Amino acid sequence: MAKLKGKAKADFLKRMAKGRKAAAKKTKTKTKTKRKPKTKTVIKSKPKRKSMVSRRKSFTRRARRGGKTIGSSLKTGVIGEVVKGIGAGSLVNVVMSRVAPNSSITPIASTGAAFLAGGLVGGAANLVLSGGLSQLGIFGGSASAPQQEFGV
């Protein structure tokens, strides 16, 4: 807005003065507004400051927890599947030896259980651990009977 000079400035000041007088004559009526009920403000207590010694202790504790434990590493991945397969095969082998001793189905059942529990990796691990394909009686191999030792 441009700066007013001369007569224009005088007219403007008269209009402003007239407006002020009119505003002063009017009485303002106050309207009552409902006030909201005051709510209590809850002041939270500040937590106590930790000393530097206790801060360092908590930091070093967190850093030590980072690595995997031996138990958790045996449950995951390929090693976990191998452990499941060998465990299932051994369990079926023990049960079959109690239920039907010297049964020809025992090696096949233990390998099947290993495949079901540990997948392909678990079944293969159990098969290798128990003596390979000759143990199953496939490819010309025969299931060998347990050998007796003669004492002197």
Secondary structure, 3 states (H helix, E strand, C coil): CCCCCHHHHHHHHHHHHHHHHHHHHCCCCCCCCCCCCCCCCCCCCCCCCCCHHHHHHHHHHHHHCCCCCHHHHHHCHHHHHHHHHHHHHHHHHHHHHHHCCCCCCHHHHHHHHHHHHHHHHHHHHHHHHHCCHHHCCCCCCCCCCCCCCCCC
